[in-house]
Amino acid sequence: MKLLSKMFNRVSLTASSLVLAAPAFAGTTGTEFGGLYNLVKGWSEGYLGRTLAIAAFLVGAIVGFAKSTAMPALIGIIFAVLFAIGPGIIDGIASALI
């Protein structure tokens, strides 16, 4: 009986939270952060993002050369690709409509 009471309380709490939850508009509101968003997006897609991507590749290549293995260089390439296409992916996810 005690287990049934616990389950009923959890189900009712979950159901009430789903019914009373306000819709989220994370990608469409908050115009006060527009300037900051444009600044960071410009950095990541501009010369700073390209510099970080090249630096990640170079550090991986240097570490790989020092250790005589290709794995750090491959990780550097992966980070470079993520620096290059990551902002576009994040922007697409944040502004997607469900």
N, CA, C and O of each residue as an XYZ file, in Angstrom:
392
protein
N       0.813     -1.188      0.000
C       0.000      0.000      0.000
C       0.864      1.263      0.000
O       0.546      2.253     -0.659
N       1.965      1.202      0.758
C       2.853      2.346      0.820
C       3.502      2.606     -0.545
O       3.682      3.760     -0.934
N       3.853      1.534     -1.274
C       4.432      1.661     -2.600
C       3.444      2.284     -3.567
O       3.815      3.128     -4.384
N       2.204      1.877     -3.480
C       1.164      2.430     -4.343
C       0.966      3.917     -4.074
O       0.750      4.694     -5.004
N       1.039      4.313     -2.818
C       0.907      5.721     -2.466
C       2.070      6.537     -3.009
O       1.862      7.643     -3.509
N       3.293      6.014     -2.921
C       4.462      6.704     -3.465
C       4.348      6.863     -4.980
O       4.637      7.928     -5.525
N       3.926      5.796     -5.647
C       3.784      5.851     -7.108
C       2.723      6.864     -7.506
O       2.907      7.605     -8.472
N       1.608      6.906     -6.769
C       0.535      7.855     -7.077
C       1.036      9.280     -6.895
O       0.733     10.151     -7.710
N       1.801      9.525     -5.831
C       2.332     10.868     -5.595
C       3.294     11.286     -6.714
O       3.257     12.430     -7.166
N       4.134     10.384     -7.150
C       5.089     10.710     -8.218
C       4.390     10.952     -9.549
O       4.735     11.881    -10.279
N       3.408     10.115     -9.859
C       2.664     10.280    -11.111
C       1.887     11.587    -11.091
O       1.858     12.302    -12.093
N       1.262     11.907     -9.974
C       0.495     13.153     -9.909
C       1.410     14.366     -9.980
O       1.056     15.364    -10.609
N       2.577     14.304     -9.351
C       3.528     15.405     -9.435
C       4.028     15.588    -10.867
O       4.120     16.715    -11.352
N       4.344     14.504    -11.534
C       4.809     14.574    -12.923
C       3.725     15.116    -13.836
O       3.991     15.975    -14.677
N       2.501     14.621    -13.679
C       1.400     15.073    -14.529
C       1.104     16.551    -14.307
O       0.873     17.287    -15.267
N       1.109     16.989    -13.059
C       0.825     18.403    -12.792
C       1.944     19.300    -13.316
O       1.677     20.404    -13.792
N       3.184     18.842    -13.236
C       4.273     19.667    -13.763
C       4.222     19.752    -15.287
O       4.582     20.781    -15.859
N       3.781     18.690    -15.946
C       3.651     18.744    -17.402
C       2.498     19.644    -17.826
O       2.597     20.348    -18.831
N       1.421     19.628    -17.079
C       0.259     20.447    -17.420
C       0.538     21.915    -17.160
O       0.128     22.767    -17.948
N       1.223     22.228    -16.075
C       1.446     23.610    -15.685
C       2.703     24.230    -16.275
O       2.948     25.420    -16.075
N       3.499     23.460    -16.990
C       4.754     23.978    -17.553
C       4.459     24.994    -18.643
O       3.589     24.788    -19.489
N       5.190     26.080    -18.607
C       5.048     27.112    -19.630
C       5.875     26.719    -20.852
O       6.917     26.079    -20.709
N       5.431     27.090    -22.035
C       6.212     26.763    -23.227
C       7.541     27.520    -23.228
O       7.628     28.643    -22.732
N       8.558     26.897    -23.785
C       9.894     27.499    -23.832
C      10.105     28.153    -25.192
O       9.837     27.554    -26.233
N      10.582     29.370    -25.167
C      10.879     30.108    -26.383
C      12.343     30.531    -26.371
O      12.661     31.707    -26.549
N      13.222     29.571    -26.162
C      14.639     29.888    -25.986
C      15.268     30.461    -27.246
O      16.154     31.311    -27.151
N      14.846     30.030    -28.402
C      15.476     30.499    -29.622
C      14.815     31.711    -30.226
O      15.298     32.236    -31.230
N      13.705     32.182    -29.634
C      12.966     33.262    -30.277
C      12.876     34.525    -29.453
O      12.516     35.570    -29.994
N      13.185     34.480    -28.170
C      13.060     35.678    -27.348
C      14.403     36.043    -26.759
O      15.409     35.389    -27.038
N      14.425     37.073    -25.954
C      15.667     37.498    -25.316
C      16.465     38.433    -26.192
O      17.667     38.242    -26.376
N      15.807     39.445    -26.737
C      16.491     40.366    -27.644
C      17.602     41.143    -26.958
O      18.473     41.696    -27.629
N      17.584     41.192    -25.614
C      18.653     41.914    -24.922
C      19.994     41.211    -25.052
O      21.037     41.822    -24.815
N      19.983     39.928    -25.428
C      21.226     39.195    -25.617
C      21.630     39.125    -27.096
O      22.598     38.446    -27.438
N      20.915     39.803    -27.950
C      21.212     39.762    -29.379
C      22.595     40.287    -29.721
O      23.292     39.717    -30.560
N      22.990     41.374    -29.072
C      24.313     41.936    -29.336
C      25.433     40.998    -28.918
O      26.410     40.821    -29.645
N      25.284     40.396    -27.741
C      26.287     39.437    -27.279
C      26.342     38.217    -28.193
O      27.420     37.716    -28.511
N      25.162     37.740    -28.615
C      25.110     36.588    -29.520
C      25.827     36.892    -30.829
O      26.618     36.078    -31.307
N      25.558     38.051    -31.408
C      26.198     38.420    -32.671
C      27.706     38.573    -32.506
O      28.470     38.223    -33.406
N      28.139     39.100    -31.348
C      29.563     39.253    -31.094
C      30.266     37.901    -31.018
O      31.285     37.691    -31.675
N      29.721     36.984    -30.216
C      30.345     35.667    -30.059
C      30.263     34.869    -31.350
O      31.207     34.161    -31.701
N      29.141     34.974    -32.063
C      29.015     34.265    -33.340
C      30.022     34.805    -34.359
O      30.610     34.039    -35.123
N      30.214     36.101    -34.366
C      31.208     36.694    -35.256
C      32.616     36.230    -34.923
O      33.420     35.968    -35.817
N      32.909     36.129    -33.629
C      34.221     35.621    -33.224
C      34.421     34.189    -33.676
O      35.465     33.843    -34.229
N      33.411     33.352    -33.438
C      33.580     31.925    -33.731
C      33.606     31.638    -35.226
O      34.276     30.701    -35.660
N      32.897     32.419    -36.013
C      32.879     32.190    -37.459
C      33.929     33.029    -38.195
O      34.163     32.827    -39.386
N      34.547     33.952    -37.496
C      35.526     34.831    -38.124
C      36.943     34.346    -37.943
O      37.219     33.147    -37.906
N      37.838     35.318    -37.831
C      39.254     34.997    -37.746
C      39.626     34.314    -36.436
O      40.557     33.510    -36.411
N      38.917     34.617    -35.340
C      39.225     33.949    -34.074
C      38.918     32.459    -34.162
O      39.714     31.637    -33.709
N      37.780     32.104    -34.734
C      37.443     30.693    -34.892
C      38.407     29.962    -35.795
O      38.781     28.822    -35.518
N      38.809     30.604    -36.869
C      39.779     29.988    -37.782
C      41.136     29.820    -37.110
O      41.816     28.811    -37.298
N      41.522     30.832    -36.318
C      42.798     30.747    -35.605
C      42.776     29.612    -34.592
O      43.751     28.870    -34.479
N      41.678     29.465    -33.853
C      41.568     28.368    -32.892
C      41.594     27.013    -33.588
O      42.198     26.067    -33.082
N      40.945     26.913    -34.739
C      40.942     25.654    -35.482
C      42.357     25.294    -35.951
O      42.785     24.148    -35.814
N      43.068     26.259    -36.496
C      44.436     26.001    -36.954
C      45.350     25.689    -35.772
O      46.217     24.820    -35.865
N      45.153     26.406    -34.654
C      45.974     26.151    -33.468
C      45.723     24.745    -32.927
O      46.664     24.070    -32.510
N      44.465     24.294    -32.929
C      44.160     22.941    -32.449
C      44.842     21.904    -33.328
O      45.385     20.920    -32.825
N      44.817     22.118    -34.624
C      45.490     21.186    -35.524
C      47.000     21.199    -35.306
O      47.627     20.142    -35.242
N      47.585     22.388    -35.191
C      49.035     22.472    -35.021
C      49.492     21.859    -33.701
O      50.502     21.155    -33.663
N      48.760     22.119    -32.619
C      49.131     21.527    -31.333
C      49.023     20.010    -31.409
O      49.896     19.301    -30.909
N      47.962     19.508    -32.029
C      47.824     18.059    -32.196
C      48.942     17.472    -33.037
O      49.456     16.396    -32.732
N      49.321     18.180    -34.098
C      50.403     17.684    -34.950
C      51.738     17.686    -34.217
O      52.524     16.750    -34.364
N      52.003     18.726    -33.431
C      53.265     18.794    -32.688
C      53.323     17.706    -31.624
O      54.350     17.046    -31.466
N      52.227     17.516    -30.894
C      52.198     16.462    -29.867
C      52.319     15.088    -30.521
O      53.013     14.210    -30.008
N      51.645     14.906    -31.646
C      51.754     13.645    -32.364
C      53.160     13.374    -32.859
O      53.634     12.239    -32.812
N      53.822     14.408    -33.331
C      55.211     14.245    -33.775
C      56.121     13.907    -32.605
O      57.029     13.085    -32.730
N      55.870     14.552    -31.457
C      56.704     14.302    -30.277
C      56.505     12.883    -29.742
O      57.453     12.258    -29.266
N      55.281     12.381    -29.820
C      55.004     11.038    -29.300
C      55.129      9.958    -30.377
O      54.976      8.772    -30.085
N      55.398     10.350    -31.586
C      55.511      9.428    -32.721
C      54.237      8.627    -32.941
O      54.282      7.422    -33.186
N      53.120      9.298    -32.854
C      51.834      8.677    -33.131
C      50.929      9.693    -33.822
O      51.112     10.902    -33.681
N      49.966      9.193    -34.557
C      49.091     10.078    -35.327
C      47.823     10.468    -34.569
O      47.089     11.347    -35.021
N      47.554      9.839    -33.438
C      46.295     10.081    -32.739
C      46.119     11.538    -32.296
O      45.036     12.081    -32.510
N      47.107     12.205    -31.695
C      46.900     13.617    -31.340
C      46.626     14.502    -32.557
O      45.844     15.449    -32.470
N      47.257     14.202    -33.676
C      46.990     14.986    -34.881
C      45.557     14.780    -35.352
O      44.910     15.727    -35.799
N      45.056     13.552    -35.258
C      43.668     13.298    -35.638
C      42.698     14.002    -34.698
O      41.670     14.518    -35.135
N      43.022     14.022    -33.409
C      42.183     14.748    -32.459
C      42.226     16.246    -32.764
O      41.209     16.929    -32.649
N      43.387     16.754    -33.147
C      43.495     18.153    -33.550
C      42.639     18.463    -34.769
O      42.021     19.524    -34.842
N      42.601     17.538    -35.729
C      41.749     17.724    -36.904
C      40.284     17.712    -36.512
O      39.495     18.505    -37.027
N      39.911     16.814    -35.597
C      38.517     16.763    -35.140
C      38.135     18.073    -34.465
O      37.061     18.614    -34.730
N      39.005     18.593    -33.592
C      38.724     19.874    -32.956
C      38.642     20.999    -33.979
O      37.805     21.892    -33.846
N      39.494     20.970    -34.993
C      39.448     22.001    -36.027
C      38.120     21.960    -36.779
O      37.533     23.000    -37.077
N      37.654     20.757    -37.081
C      36.359     20.626    -37.763
C      35.234     21.110    -36.860
O      34.312     21.784    -37.318
N      35.307     20.766    -35.570
C      34.269     21.218    -34.642
C      34.268     22.733    -34.488
O      33.204     23.346    -34.398
N      35.455     23.345    -34.456
C      35.515     24.800    -34.406
C      34.928     25.414    -35.671
O      34.328     26.488    -35.619
N      35.097     24.744    -36.804
C      34.633     25.301    -38.069
C      33.127     25.162    -38.250
O      32.470     26.115    -38.671
N      32.564     23.991    -37.939
C      31.139     23.784    -38.205
C      30.274     23.806    -36.960
O      29.047     23.785    -37.065
N      30.885     23.847    -35.782
C      30.132     23.824    -34.532
C      29.150     24.964    -34.362
O      28.005     24.714    -33.984
N      29.542     26.221    -34.624
C      28.594     27.322    -34.443
C      27.353     27.201    -35.332
O      26.251     27.548    -34.906
N      27.520     26.721    -36.539
C      26.368     26.533    -37.419
C      25.424     25.458    -36.906
O      24.204     25.600    -36.988
N      25.996     24.380    -36.377
C      25.173     23.305    -35.824
C      24.414     23.797    -34.599
O      23.215     23.551    -34.466
N      25.114     24.495    -33.700
C      24.468     25.003    -32.488
C      23.389     26.010    -32.838
O      22.320     26.004    -32.229
N      23.651     26.877    -33.810
C      22.658     27.849    -34.243
C      21.431     27.145    -34.820
O      20.301     27.557    -34.561
N      21.648     26.091    -35.594
C      20.525     25.341    -36.157
C      19.700     24.633    -35.090
O      18.475     24.570    -35.187
N      20.370     24.103    -34.079
C      19.654     23.427    -33.002
C      18.865     24.434    -32.180
O      17.707     24.185    -31.843
N      19.477     25.569    -31.852
C      18.818     26.559    -30.994
C      17.651     27.246    -31.682
O      16.702     27.659    -31.015
N      17.700     27.375    -32.990
C      16.632     28.084    -33.685
C      15.639     27.149    -34.378
O      14.766     27.610    -35.113
N      15.765     25.847    -34.150
C      14.857     24.885    -34.771
C      13.466     24.994    -34.165
O      13.319     25.219    -32.964
N      12.475     24.837    -34.979
C      11.092     24.856    -34.502
C      10.600     23.425    -34.406
O      10.779     22.628    -35.327
N       9.992     23.119    -33.304
C       9.469     21.761    -33.093
C       8.011     21.737    -33.489
O       7.363     20.695    -33.394
